[in-house]
Amino acid sequence: MPSRRTCTRVRRNVLRRLAIPALLVVLWGVMVFTAVSLRVSLAVFTSSASNASNVLATDTLAPPTGLTATGGTSIDLSWTATLTTYAAGYHILRGTATGGPYTEIAQVTPRTTVSFTDNPVAGTYYYVVRTYLQNWESVDSNEDYAGKH
């Protein structure tokens, strides 16, 4: 049977031989994890737009204001154009009860257009208008209603 000193020496030699490969495996794991994390981060924050100051900006589309609806044989809508100069146009929404739900009935372009004529069946209708740019929309304008006879 080997002596206690021999067993201790053998253990130390085994630990020394395993220490460097184990350390390399740990370092390799850290590097792989870091590389994957960086790749994910870069995918989330890349943009084709130039941002020289490296500042992330947020913005909202301003809704049109002053919506009015006038009834009769058709319903004429008019509003004041949005202050958002890069908006593409407006989505016109109509409902049968105050506060909605509303259904989009038309898309109006360009942004400078400030009127629309709706010709629904007879009844009372509630309208809101939203500014849009691609798939981005503003909040609702004020609601107004009118009746068609």
DSSP file (Angstrom, degrees, kcal/mol; ACC not computed):
  #  RESIDUE AA STRUCTURE BP1 BP2  ACC     N-H-->O    O-->H-N    N-H-->O    O-->H-N    TCO  KAPPA ALPHA  PHI   PSI    X-CA   Y-CA   Z-CA
    1    1 A M              0   0    0      0, 0.0     2,-0.0     0, 0.0     0, 0.0   0.000 360.0 360.0 360.0 134.2    0.0    0.0    0.0
    2    2 A P        -     0   0    0      0, 0.0     2,-0.0     0, 0.0     0, 0.0  -0.303 360.0-106.1 -69.6 154.3    1.4    3.4   -0.9
    3    3 A S     >  -     0   0    0      1,-0.1     4,-2.2     4,-0.0     5,-0.2  -0.268  26.1-109.6 -75.0 165.5    2.3    5.8    1.8
    4    4 A R  H  > S+     0   0    0      1,-0.2     4,-2.3     2,-0.2     5,-0.2   0.884 120.1  54.2 -62.4 -38.6    0.2    8.9    2.6
    5    5 A R  H  > S+     0   0    0      1,-0.2     4,-2.2     2,-0.2    -1,-0.2   0.886 107.5  49.8 -63.5 -40.7    3.0   11.1    1.2
    6    6 A T  H  > S+     0   0    0      2,-0.2     4,-2.5     1,-0.2    -1,-0.2   0.910 110.8  49.6 -65.7 -42.9    3.0    9.2   -2.1
    7    7 A C  H  X S+     0   0    0     -4,-2.2     4,-2.4     1,-0.2    -2,-0.2   0.900 111.3  49.4 -62.9 -41.0   -0.9    9.5   -2.4
    8    8 A T  H  X S+     0   0    0     -4,-2.3     4,-2.3     2,-0.2    -1,-0.2   0.914 111.6  48.7 -64.7 -42.0   -0.7   13.2   -1.7
    9    9 A R  H  X S+     0   0    0     -4,-2.2     4,-2.2     2,-0.2    -2,-0.2   0.899 111.3  49.7 -64.3 -41.2    2.1   13.7   -4.3
   10   10 A V  H  X S+     0   0    0     -4,-2.5     4,-2.4     2,-0.2    -2,-0.2   0.914 110.7  50.5 -64.7 -42.6    0.1   11.7   -6.9
   11   11 A R  H  X S+     0   0    0     -4,-2.4     4,-2.7     1,-0.2    -2,-0.2   0.916 109.9  49.9 -61.5 -43.4   -3.0   13.8   -6.2
   12   12 A R  H  X S+     0   0    0     -4,-2.3     4,-2.5     1,-0.2    -1,-0.2   0.911 110.9  49.2 -62.8 -42.1   -1.1   17.0   -6.6
   13   13 A N  H  X S+     0   0    0     -4,-2.2     4,-2.3     2,-0.2    -1,-0.2   0.904 111.8  48.6 -64.0 -41.2    0.4   15.9   -9.9
   14   14 A V  H  X S+     0   0    0     -4,-2.4     4,-2.0     2,-0.2    -2,-0.2   0.925 112.1  49.2 -64.9 -43.7   -3.1   14.9  -11.2
   15   15 A L  H  X S+     0   0    0     -4,-2.7     4,-1.9     1,-0.2    -2,-0.2   0.893 110.6  50.4 -63.6 -39.6   -4.5   18.2  -10.1
   16   16 A R  H  X S+     0   0    0     -4,-2.5     4,-0.9     1,-0.2    -1,-0.2   0.911 110.9  48.8 -63.9 -41.4   -1.7   20.1  -11.8
   17   17 A R  H  < S+     0   0    0     -4,-2.3    -1,-0.2     1,-0.2    -2,-0.2   0.847 117.2  41.6 -67.4 -32.7   -2.2   18.2  -15.0
   18   18 A L  H  X S+     0   0    0     -4,-2.0     4,-2.3    -5,-0.2     5,-0.2   0.715  99.9  73.7 -85.6 -21.6   -5.9   18.9  -15.0
   19   19 A A  H  X S+     0   0    0     -4,-1.9     4,-2.5     1,-0.2     5,-0.2   0.916  96.5  45.8 -62.8 -47.2   -5.8   22.5  -13.9
   20   20 A I  H  X S+     0   0    0     -4,-0.9     4,-2.4     2,-0.2    -1,-0.2   0.944 115.3  45.0 -67.0 -48.4   -4.6   24.0  -17.2
   21   21 A P  H  > S+     0   0    0      0, 0.0     4,-2.3     0, 0.0    -1,-0.2   0.909 114.5  50.0 -62.0 -38.1   -7.0   22.1  -19.4
   22   22 A A  H  X S+     0   0    0     -4,-2.3     4,-2.2     2,-0.2    -2,-0.2   0.918 110.7  49.3 -64.5 -42.3   -9.9   22.9  -17.0
   23   23 A L  H  X S+     0   0    0     -4,-2.5     4,-2.6    -5,-0.2    -1,-0.2   0.898 110.3  51.2 -62.6 -41.0   -8.9   26.5  -17.0
   24   24 A L  H  X S+     0   0    0     -4,-2.4     4,-2.6     2,-0.2    -1,-0.2   0.895 108.8  50.9 -63.9 -39.9   -8.8   26.5  -20.8
   25   25 A V  H  X S+     0   0    0     -4,-2.3     4,-2.3     2,-0.2    -2,-0.2   0.918 111.4  48.1 -63.5 -42.9  -12.3   25.0  -21.0
   26   26 A V  H  X S+     0   0    0     -4,-2.2     4,-2.2     2,-0.2    -2,-0.2   0.935 113.0  47.4 -63.8 -46.4  -13.7   27.6  -18.7
   27   27 A L  H  X S+     0   0    0     -4,-2.6     4,-2.5     1,-0.2    -2,-0.2   0.899 110.6  52.2 -62.0 -41.0  -12.0   30.5  -20.6
   28   28 A W  H  X S+     0   0    0     -4,-2.6     4,-2.5     1,-0.2    -1,-0.2   0.919 109.2  50.3 -61.0 -43.5  -13.3   29.0  -23.9
   29   29 A G  H  X S+     0   0    0     -4,-2.3     4,-2.5     1,-0.2    -2,-0.2   0.900 110.3  49.4 -61.3 -42.4  -16.9   28.9  -22.4
   30   30 A V  H  X S+     0   0    0     -4,-2.2     4,-2.5     2,-0.2    -1,-0.2   0.916 111.7  48.9 -63.6 -42.8  -16.6   32.5  -21.3
   31   31 A M  H  X S+     0   0    0     -4,-2.5     4,-2.6     2,-0.2    -2,-0.2   0.915 112.2  47.9 -64.5 -42.8  -15.4   33.6  -24.7
   32   32 A V  H  X S+     0   0    0     -4,-2.5     4,-2.5     2,-0.2     5,-0.2   0.935 113.1  48.1 -64.2 -45.6  -18.2   31.7  -26.6
   33   33 A F  H  X S+     0   0    0     -4,-2.5     4,-2.5     1,-0.2    -2,-0.2   0.914 113.3  48.1 -60.4 -43.6  -20.9   33.1  -24.2
   34   34 A T  H  X S+     0   0    0     -4,-2.5     4,-2.6     2,-0.2    -1,-0.2   0.915 111.4  49.9 -64.0 -43.5  -19.5   36.7  -24.7
   35   35 A A  H  X S+     0   0    0     -4,-2.6     4,-2.2     2,-0.2    -2,-0.2   0.909 112.3  47.1 -63.5 -42.1  -19.4   36.3  -28.5
   36   36 A V  H  X S+     0   0    0     -4,-2.5     4,-2.3     2,-0.2    -1,-0.2   0.922 112.4  50.3 -65.3 -43.0  -22.9   35.0  -28.6
   37   37 A S  H  X S+     0   0    0     -4,-2.5     4,-2.5     1,-0.2    -2,-0.2   0.910 111.4  48.2 -61.4 -42.6  -24.1   37.9  -26.3
   38   38 A L  H  X S+     0   0    0     -4,-2.6     4,-2.8     2,-0.2    -1,-0.2   0.899 109.9  52.3 -65.1 -39.9  -22.3   40.5  -28.5
   39   39 A R  H  X S+     0   0    0     -4,-2.2     4,-1.9     2,-0.2    -2,-0.2   0.918 111.4  46.5 -63.6 -42.9  -23.8   39.0  -31.6
   40   40 A V  H  X S+     0   0    0     -4,-2.3     4,-1.8     2,-0.2    -2,-0.2   0.925 112.9  49.9 -64.1 -44.3  -27.3   39.2  -30.1
   41   41 A S  H  X S+     0   0    0     -4,-2.5     4,-1.9     1,-0.2    -2,-0.2   0.906 110.0  50.1 -62.2 -42.1  -26.7   42.8  -28.9
   42   42 A L  H  X S+     0   0    0     -4,-2.8     4,-0.8     1,-0.2    -1,-0.2   0.879 108.6  53.0 -65.5 -36.1  -25.5   43.9  -32.3
   43   43 A A  H  < S+     0   0    0     -4,-1.9     3,-0.3     1,-0.2    -1,-0.2   0.864 110.5  47.6 -66.6 -34.7  -28.5   42.4  -34.0
   44   44 A V  H  < S+     0   0    0     -4,-1.8    -1,-0.2     1,-0.2    -2,-0.2   0.865 119.1  37.0 -74.1 -36.0  -30.9   44.3  -31.7
   45   45 A F  H  < S+     0   0    0     -4,-1.9    -1,-0.2    -5,-0.2    -2,-0.2   0.314  85.7 114.6-106.3   8.7  -29.2   47.6  -32.0
   46   46 A T     <  +     0   0    0     -4,-0.8     2,-0.3    -3,-0.3     3,-0.0  -0.495  38.5 177.3 -78.3 152.3  -28.1   47.8  -35.7
   47   47 A S        -     0   0    0     -2,-0.1     4,-0.1     2,-0.1    -2,-0.0  -0.991  36.3-141.8-151.6 146.5  -29.7   50.3  -38.0
   48   48 A S  S    S+     0   0    0     -2,-0.3     2,-0.2     2,-0.1    -1,-0.1   0.614  81.1  91.4 -83.6 -11.9  -29.3   51.3  -41.6
   49   49 A A  S    S-     0   0    0      1,-0.1     2,-0.3     2,-0.0    -2,-0.1  -0.582  85.0-111.8 -84.0 146.3  -29.8   55.0  -40.6
   50   50 A S        +     0   0    0     -2,-0.2     2,-0.1     1,-0.1     3,-0.1  -0.574  34.6 173.8 -75.9 135.2  -26.9   57.2  -39.7
   51   51 A N    >   +     0   0    0     -2,-0.3     3,-2.0    -4,-0.1    -1,-0.1  -0.589   2.2 171.9-140.7  74.1  -26.7   58.2  -36.1
   52   52 A A  T 3  S+     0   0    0      1,-0.3    -1,-0.1    -2,-0.1    -2,-0.0   0.788  78.7  51.8 -59.8 -31.9  -23.4   60.1  -35.7
   53   53 A S  T 3  S-     0   0    0      2,-0.1    -1,-0.3    -3,-0.1     3,-0.1   0.517 104.5-129.7 -85.6  -2.8  -24.1   61.3  -32.2
   54   54 A N    <   +     0   0    0     -3,-2.0     2,-0.4     1,-0.2    -2,-0.1   0.888  58.0 143.8  58.1  43.0  -25.0   57.7  -31.1
   55   55 A V        -     0   0    0      2,-0.0     2,-0.5     0, 0.0    -1,-0.2  -0.951  47.8-137.6-115.6 131.1  -28.2   58.9  -29.5
   56   56 A L        -     0   0    0     -2,-0.4     2,-0.3    -3,-0.1    -5,-0.0  -0.765  26.8-162.6 -85.7 128.6  -31.4   56.8  -29.6
   57   57 A A        -     0   0    0     -2,-0.5     2,-0.3     2,-0.0    -2,-0.0  -0.839  10.1-161.7-114.3 149.3  -34.4   59.0  -30.3
   58   58 A T        +     0   0    0     -2,-0.3     2,-0.3     2,-0.0    -2,-0.0  -0.918  14.0 172.4-123.0 155.2  -38.1   58.4  -29.8
   59   59 A D        -     0   0    0     -2,-0.3     2,-0.3     2,-0.0    -2,-0.0  -0.978  17.6-148.5-154.6 161.1  -40.9   60.3  -31.5
   60   60 A T        -     0   0    0     -2,-0.3     2,-0.4    76,-0.0    78,-0.1  -0.960  25.3-114.4-131.7 153.2  -44.7   60.1  -31.8
   61   61 A L        -     0   0    0     -2,-0.3    78,-0.5    76,-0.2    70,-0.1  -0.738  30.8-129.1 -85.3 132.7  -46.9   61.2  -34.6
   62   62 A A        -     0   0    0     -2,-0.4    22,-0.3    76,-0.1    76,-0.1  -0.664  23.4-127.6 -80.4 133.2  -49.2   64.1  -33.7
   63   63 A P        -     0   0    0      0, 0.0    20,-0.3     0, 0.0    67,-0.1  -0.355  29.2 -97.2 -73.5 160.6  -52.9   63.4  -34.5
   64   64 A P        -     0   0    0      0, 0.0    78,-0.3     0, 0.0     2,-0.3  -0.356  44.0-143.9 -68.3 162.0  -54.9   65.9  -36.6
   65   65 A T  E     +A   80   0A   0     15,-1.6    15,-3.5     1,-0.2    76,-0.1  -0.800  64.2  34.7-125.0 166.5  -57.0   68.3  -34.6
   66   66 A G  E     -     0   0A   0     -2,-0.3    -1,-0.2    13,-0.2     2,-0.1   0.813  67.2-174.2  64.8  34.8  -60.3   70.0  -34.9
   67   67 A L  E     -     0   0A   0     -3,-0.2     2,-0.4    12,-0.1    12,-0.2  -0.422   2.9-177.3 -63.7 130.9  -62.2   67.1  -36.6
   68   68 A T  E     -A   78   0A   0     10,-2.7    10,-2.0    -2,-0.1     2,-0.4  -0.990  12.6-159.8-129.7 142.8  -65.7   68.1  -37.6
   69   69 A A  E     -A   77   0A   0     -2,-0.4     2,-0.5    76,-0.3     8,-0.2  -0.981   5.0-168.4-121.8 131.8  -68.4   66.0  -39.2
   70   70 A T  E     -A   76   0A   0      6,-2.4     6,-2.6    -2,-0.4    76,-0.1  -0.982  11.9-153.3-124.4 123.9  -71.4   67.5  -41.1
   71   71 A G        +     0   0    0     -2,-0.5     2,-0.3     4,-0.2    77,-0.2  -0.309  39.3 104.6 -93.7 175.5  -74.3   65.3  -42.1
   72   72 A G  B    S-c  148   0B   0     75,-0.9    77,-2.0    -2,-0.1     3,-0.1  -0.947  95.9 -15.7 156.3-132.9  -76.9   65.4  -44.8
   73   73 A T  S    S+     0   0    0     -2,-0.3     2,-0.3    75,-0.2    75,-0.1   0.684 142.1   8.0 -75.2 -16.8  -77.2   63.2  -47.9
   74   74 A S  S    S-     0   0    0     73,-0.1     2,-0.6    -4,-0.1    45,-0.2  -0.896  86.5-108.0-145.4 174.5  -73.5   62.3  -47.2
   75   75 A I  E     - B   0 118A   0     43,-3.0    43,-3.2    -2,-0.3     2,-0.5  -0.946  27.0-158.4-115.0 119.9  -71.2   63.0  -44.3
   76   76 A D  E     -AB  70 117A   0     -6,-2.6    -6,-2.4    -2,-0.6     2,-0.4  -0.840   7.3-165.4 -99.1 128.3  -68.4   65.5  -44.8
   77   77 A L  E     +AB  69 116A   0     39,-3.4    39,-2.0    -2,-0.5     2,-0.3  -0.886  10.6 172.2-110.0 141.9  -65.3   65.4  -42.5
   78   78 A S  E     +AB  68 115A   0    -10,-2.0   -10,-2.7    -2,-0.4     2,-0.3  -0.988   2.3 165.4-145.5 153.3  -62.7   68.1  -42.2
   79   79 A W  E     -     0   0A   0     35,-1.7     2,-0.5    -2,-0.3   -13,-0.2  -0.943  40.9 -92.7-155.4 169.8  -59.8   68.6  -39.8
   80   80 A T  E     -A   65   0A   0    -15,-3.5   -15,-1.6    -2,-0.3     3,-0.1  -0.814  53.3-104.6 -93.0 132.7  -56.6   70.6  -39.2
   81   81 A A        -     0   0    0     -2,-0.5   -16,-0.1   -17,-0.2    31,-0.1  -0.111  39.8 -96.8 -57.1 151.3  -53.5   68.9  -40.6
   82   82 A T        -     0   0    0     29,-0.3    -1,-0.1     2,-0.1     5,-0.1  -0.270  19.5-132.0 -62.9 153.1  -51.1   67.2  -38.3
   83   83 A L  S    S+     0   0    0    -20,-0.3     2,-1.0    -3,-0.1    -1,-0.1   0.576  82.9 101.4 -81.4 -10.6  -48.0   69.1  -37.2
   84   84 A T    >   -     0   0    0    -22,-0.3     3,-1.4     1,-0.2    -2,-0.1  -0.652  57.2-168.2 -78.1 102.9  -45.9   66.0  -38.0
   85   85 A T  T 3  S+     0   0    0     -2,-1.0    -1,-0.2     1,-0.3    26,-0.1   0.704  80.5  55.7 -70.9 -20.1  -44.4   67.1  -41.4
   86   86 A Y  T 3  S+     0   0    0     -3,-0.1    -1,-0.3    25,-0.0    -2,-0.1   0.365  79.3 120.4 -94.7   6.4  -43.1   63.6  -42.3
   87   87 A A    <   -     0   0    0     -3,-1.4    24,-0.4     1,-0.1    46,-0.2  -0.365  57.8-145.2 -66.8 149.4  -46.4   61.9  -41.9
   88   88 A A        -     0   0    0     44,-2.3     2,-0.3     1,-0.2    23,-0.2   0.824  56.5 -73.4 -85.6 -34.0  -47.8   60.1  -45.0
   89   89 A G  E     -D  132   0B   0     43,-1.4    43,-2.1    21,-0.2     2,-0.3  -0.916  56.9 -58.6 171.7-147.3  -51.5   60.8  -44.5
   90   90 A Y  E     -DE 131 108B   0     18,-2.9    18,-3.1    -2,-0.3     2,-0.5  -0.956  20.3-142.1-136.4 148.2  -54.5   59.8  -42.4
   91   91 A H  E     -DE 130 107B   0     39,-2.9    39,-2.3    -2,-0.3     2,-0.5  -0.957  22.5-148.6-104.5 127.7  -56.6   56.8  -41.5
   92   92 A I  E     -DE 129 106B   0     14,-2.8    13,-2.9    -2,-0.5    14,-1.3  -0.856  16.3-169.1 -98.0 127.6  -60.3   57.6  -41.3
   93   93 A L  E     -DE 128 104B   0     35,-2.7    35,-1.8    -2,-0.5     2,-0.4  -0.934   4.3-168.1-122.1 144.0  -62.2   55.5  -38.8
   94   94 A R  E     +DE 127 103B   0      9,-2.5     9,-2.6    -2,-0.4     2,-0.3  -0.974   7.2 174.1-132.6 142.4  -66.0   55.2  -38.2
   95   95 A G  E     -D  126   0B   0     31,-2.7    31,-2.8    -2,-0.4     7,-0.2  -0.888  33.9-133.2-137.7 171.1  -68.1   53.7  -35.5
   96   96 A T  S    S+     0   0    0      5,-0.5     2,-0.3    -2,-0.3    28,-0.1   0.375  89.7  48.3-107.0   2.4  -71.8   53.5  -34.6
   97   97 A A  S >  S-     0   0    0      4,-0.3     3,-1.9    29,-0.1    29,-0.1  -0.986  95.3 -94.2-139.4 150.1  -71.3   54.4  -30.9
   98   98 A T  T 3  S+     0   0    0     -2,-0.3    -2,-0.1     1,-0.3    47,-0.0  -0.393 112.7  22.0 -62.7 137.3  -69.5   57.1  -29.1
   99   99 A G  T 3  S-     0   0    0     -2,-0.1    -1,-0.3    -4,-0.1     3,-0.2   0.448 110.1-146.1  83.1   0.8  -66.0   55.9  -28.1
  100  100 A G    <   -     0   0    0     -3,-1.9     2,-0.2     1,-0.3    -5,-0.1  -0.388  47.8-134.0  92.2-170.8  -65.9   53.2  -30.7
  101  101 A P        -     0   0    0      0, 0.0    -5,-0.5     0, 0.0     2,-0.3   0.394  56.3-163.5 -70.7 152.0  -65.2   50.5  -31.5
  102  102 A Y        -     0   0    0     -2,-0.2     2,-0.4    -3,-0.2    -7,-0.2  -0.783  13.4-152.5-110.2 152.8  -64.1   52.1  -34.8
  103  103 A T  E     -E   94   0B   0     -9,-2.6    -9,-2.5    -2,-0.3     2,-0.3  -0.985  27.4-113.9-122.5 135.6  -63.4   50.5  -38.2
  104  104 A E  E     +E   93   0B   0     -2,-0.4   -11,-0.3   -11,-0.2     3,-0.1  -0.527  37.0 171.5 -68.9 128.4  -61.0   52.0  -40.7
  105  105 A I  E     +     0   0B   0    -13,-2.9     2,-0.3     1,-0.3   -12,-0.2   0.578  59.3   7.7-112.7 -16.4  -63.0   53.1  -43.7
  106  106 A A  E     -E   92   0B   0    -14,-1.3   -14,-2.8     2,-0.0     2,-0.4  -0.995  50.6-142.2-162.4 156.5  -60.4   55.0  -45.7
  107  107 A Q  E     -E   91   0B   0     -2,-0.3     2,-0.5   -16,-0.2   -16,-0.2  -0.998  25.9-163.0-122.8 125.2  -56.7   56.0  -46.0
  108  108 A V  E     -E   90   0B   0    -18,-3.1   -18,-2.9    -2,-0.4     5,-0.1  -0.924  11.3-138.6-116.6 130.3  -56.1   59.5  -47.2
  109  109 A T        +     0   0    0     -2,-0.5   -20,-0.2   -20,-0.2     2,-0.1  -0.946  59.9  39.2-133.4 156.8  -52.9   60.9  -48.6
  110  110 A P  S >  S-     0   0    0      0, 0.0     3,-1.8     0, 0.0   -21,-0.2   0.595  73.4-119.3 -82.4-173.5  -51.0   63.2  -48.7
  111  111 A R  T 3  S+     0   0    0    -24,-0.4   -29,-0.3     1,-0.3   -22,-0.1   0.746 110.8  63.8 -59.8 -26.3  -50.6   64.8  -45.2
  112  112 A T  T 3  S+     0   0    0    -31,-0.1     2,-0.3     2,-0.0    -1,-0.3   0.602  76.2 104.6 -79.2 -10.8  -51.9   68.1  -46.5
  113  113 A T    <   +     0   0    0     -3,-1.8    -5,-0.1     1,-0.1     3,-0.0  -0.568  43.0 173.8 -69.9 130.4  -55.3   66.6  -47.4
  114  114 A V        +     0   0    0     -2,-0.3   -35,-1.7   -33,-0.1     2,-0.3   0.040  49.5  57.4-131.7  26.9  -57.8   67.8  -44.7
  115  115 A S  E     +B   78   0A   0    -37,-0.2     2,-0.3     2,-0.0   -37,-0.2  -0.992  47.1 179.3-153.6 159.6  -61.2   66.6  -45.8
  116  116 A F  E     -B   77   0A   0    -39,-2.0   -39,-3.4    -2,-0.3     2,-0.5  -0.962  18.5-142.3-158.6 142.5  -63.1   63.4  -46.7
  117  117 A T  E     -B   76   0A   0     -2,-0.3     2,-0.4   -41,-0.2   -41,-0.2  -0.958  16.8-165.6-113.7 124.8  -66.6   62.6  -47.8
  118  118 A D  E     -B   75   0A   0    -43,-3.2   -43,-3.0    -2,-0.5    -2,-0.0  -0.837   8.6-167.1-107.1 144.7  -68.2   59.4  -46.5
  119  119 A N        +     0   0    0     -2,-0.4     3,-0.1   -45,-0.2   -45,-0.1  -0.518  25.5 157.2-130.4  65.7  -71.4   58.0  -47.9
  120  120 A P        -     0   0    0      0, 0.0     3,-0.1     0, 0.0     5,-0.0  -0.202  51.0 -80.0 -79.9 177.3  -72.7   55.3  -45.5
  121  121 A V  S    S-     0   0    0      1,-0.2    27,-0.2    28,-0.0   -47,-0.0  -0.292  72.2 -65.3 -68.7 166.4  -76.2   54.0  -45.2
  122  122 A A  S    S+     0   0    0     27,-0.1     2,-0.3    25,-0.1    27,-0.2  -0.223  92.8  79.7 -57.2 140.1  -78.7   56.2  -43.2
  123  123 A G  E    S- F   0 148B   0     25,-1.9    25,-2.9    -3,-0.1     2,-0.4  -0.899  80.9 -64.2 151.5-177.1  -77.9   56.6  -39.5
  124  124 A T  E     - F   0 147B   0     -2,-0.3     2,-0.3    23,-0.2    23,-0.2  -0.885  48.2-170.6-105.3 135.3  -75.6   58.3  -37.0
  125  125 A Y  E     - F   0 146B   0     21,-2.8    21,-2.0    -2,-0.4     2,-0.4  -0.948  15.8-145.2-131.0 147.1  -71.9   57.7  -37.2
  126  126 A Y  E     -DF  95 145B   0    -31,-2.8   -31,-2.7    -2,-0.3     2,-0.3  -0.921  22.7-164.5-112.3 134.3  -68.9   58.6  -35.0
  127  127 A Y  E     +DF  94 144B   0     17,-3.2    17,-1.7    -2,-0.4     2,-0.3  -0.905  17.0 173.5-125.8 146.8  -65.6   59.5  -36.5
  128  128 A V  E     -D   93   0B   0    -35,-1.8   -35,-2.7    -2,-0.3     2,-0.4  -0.954  17.7-147.4-138.1 159.0  -61.9   59.8  -35.5
  129  129 A V  E     -D   92   0B   0     -2,-0.3    12,-1.4    13,-0.3     2,-0.4  -0.979   8.5-163.1-128.2 141.4  -58.9   60.4  -37.7
  130  130 A R  E     -D   91   0B   0    -39,-2.3   -39,-2.9    -2,-0.4     2,-0.2  -0.971  18.2-129.0-123.9 140.1  -55.3   59.1  -37.1
  131  131 A T  E     -D   90   0B   0      8,-0.4     7,-2.5    -2,-0.4     2,-0.3  -0.616  33.5-167.6 -77.9 144.6  -52.1   60.3  -38.6
  132  132 A Y  E     -DG  89 137B   0    -43,-2.1   -44,-2.3    -2,-0.2   -43,-1.4  -0.966  26.7-176.3-137.0 157.5  -49.9   57.5  -40.1
  133  133 A L  E >  S- G   0 136B   0      3,-2.4     3,-2.0    -2,-0.3     2,-0.2  -0.864  73.9 -50.7-146.7 111.9  -46.5   56.8  -41.5
  134  134 A Q  T 3  S-     0   0    0     -2,-0.3    -1,-0.0     1,-0.3   -46,-0.0  -0.418 125.2 -19.1  53.7-118.3  -45.9   53.3  -42.8
  135  135 A N  T 3  S+     0   0    0     -2,-0.2     2,-0.4    -3,-0.1    -1,-0.3   0.094 117.8 101.7-103.1  24.8  -47.2   51.0  -40.0
  136  136 A W  E <   -G  133   0B   0     -3,-2.0    -3,-2.4   -76,-0.0     2,-0.3  -0.914  51.4-173.1-111.1 130.8  -47.0   53.6  -37.4
  137  137 A E  E     -G  132   0B   0     -2,-0.4   -76,-0.2    -5,-0.2    -5,-0.2  -0.908  18.0-130.7-127.4 152.2  -50.1   55.5  -36.2
  138  138 A S        -     0   0    0     -7,-2.5   -76,-0.1    -2,-0.3     3,-0.1  -0.278  41.3 -87.6 -81.7 177.3  -51.0   58.4  -33.9
  139  139 A V        -     0   0    0    -78,-0.5    -8,-0.4     1,-0.2    -1,-0.2  -0.314  64.3 -72.3 -73.0 171.7  -53.6   58.3  -31.2
  140  140 A D        -     0   0    0    -10,-0.1   -10,-0.2   -77,-0.1    -1,-0.2  -0.315  43.4-128.1 -66.7 148.8  -57.1   59.2  -32.2
  141  141 A S        -     0   0    0    -12,-1.4   -76,-0.1     1,-0.2    -1,-0.1  -0.138  54.3 -62.3 -72.4-176.0  -58.1   62.8  -33.0
  142  142 A N        -     0   0    0    -78,-0.3     2,-0.4     1,-0.1   -13,-0.3  -0.363  61.5-114.6 -63.2 156.3  -61.1   64.2  -31.3
  143  143 A E        +     0   0    0    -15,-0.1     2,-0.3    -3,-0.1   -15,-0.2  -0.758  37.1 173.6 -95.4 141.6  -64.3   62.4  -32.0
  144  144 A D  E     - F   0 127B   0    -17,-1.7   -17,-3.2    -2,-0.4     2,-0.3  -0.963  11.6-154.5-139.5 160.9  -67.2   64.0  -33.9
  145  145 A Y  E     + F   0 126B   0     -2,-0.3     2,-0.3   -19,-0.2   -76,-0.3  -0.923  12.7 173.1-136.0 159.8  -70.5   62.6  -35.2
  146  146 A A  E     - F   0 125B   0    -21,-2.0   -21,-2.8    -2,-0.3     2,-0.4  -0.977  23.1-124.6-157.4 161.3  -73.0   63.3  -37.8
  147  147 A G  E     - F   0 124B   0     -2,-0.3   -75,-0.9   -23,-0.2     2,-0.4  -0.864  10.4-151.2-114.5 148.8  -76.1   61.7  -39.3
  148  148 A K  E      cF  72 123B   0    -25,-2.9   -25,-1.9    -2,-0.4   -75,-0.2  -0.953 360.0 360.0-114.7 136.3  -77.0   60.7  -42.8
  149  149 A H              0   0    0    -77,-2.0   -76,-0.2    -2,-0.4   -27,-0.1   0.384 360.0 360.0-119.1 360.0  -80.6   60.7  -44.0
